[in-house]
């Protein structure tokens, strides 16, 4: 998703914040799974 689209999505999810991971592209769950998991867990714990 382009960063502009991600910003719109993050604005619509209560409590969300946009995190851009350098070098990680469309397959973020596969390419940056450790960092993605950490940020998702932080969001769910909030």
NORBEL-V779996 format. One line per field, one symbol per residue. phi: phi as a letter, one per 30 degrees, with the letter a starting at -180 (. if undefined). psi: psi as a letter, one per 40 degrees, with the letter a starting at -180 (. if undefined). A space follows every 10 residues. Layout:
phi = ???
psi = ???
This chain:
phi = .deddddddd dcceidbdbc ceiccededd dbeddddddd dddddd
psi = hidddddddd dehheiihhh hhehadfddd dfdddddddd dddde.
